[in-house]
């Protein structure tokens, strides 16, 4: 294992931990909810976006949950957990938040769990039908021989860092909300643009009728003058839609729209980020999109598009 971090199995009756080292934790099902689904999608980020809907009927609606997804053979493995409760529990057991490096889930140990392992005096951990499950010891044979599992000799591949875990849920909800709002705004601008275009075409038809009735209006200079009154409207509406689209491209799970203001002269967006690094990325992308950018604080950016 080289310099790999020590791994600790986290369960309710675990003993107090005394160490100053960095630790990888493996959560037992006492700290997460698990579902396994067969879905026709290819990428983990797509699965993660729909994860909350799978757990609607299983989770306490008064708590905030975080979600983690990875591919397990032909299925997708979904996990829901409350990172605040986990950190609080570990700190009571002597392990500080800054000592936690990565979080893994006991489901990844399924191939090693054909024989149960002991978790304190009353519970055991065992694989049942391919799912790692917590069992009361009383349901096992009285003379059951529990196996010893050397966690540090097992390589685990599907973990999440503590910082990523903290940011996994809230930005997702906000991103869904913001995306919905931007889609609505985009739809409004498209409708307005279509109405403007139809209005221009209607005016052209009326112009032809007028030309038939009044040949004096057949002058090319006069016609251009009339058309020039309407072309700026279409151009401005297109610019609005393009600016909104460029602002939307700056948003992600780590950069959220805090405020959006629009008038006849400009569009102003206030974007809130998770870190100074993400703020710099947003600023660079905004400059590339020819937007005016002002960094209001380490994690707040003002983006402006002139109409």
Buried (B, 14 or more C-beta within 10 A) or exposed (E): EEEEBBBBBBBEEBEEBEEEEEBBBBBBBBBBBBBEBEBEEEEBEEBBBBBBEBBEEEBEEEEEBBBBBBBBEEEBBBBBBBBEEBBEBBEEBEBEEEBBBBBBBBBBBBEBBEEBBBBEEEBBBBBEEEBBBBBEBEEBEEEEEBEEBEBEEBEBEBBBEBEBBBBBBBBBEBBEEBEEEBEEBBEEBEEBBEEBBEEBEEEEEEBEEBBEEEEEBEEEEEBEEBEEEBEEBBEEBBBBBBBBEBBBEBBBBBBBBBEBEBEEEEBBBBBBBBBEEBBBBBBEBBEEBEBEBEBEEEBBBBBBBEB
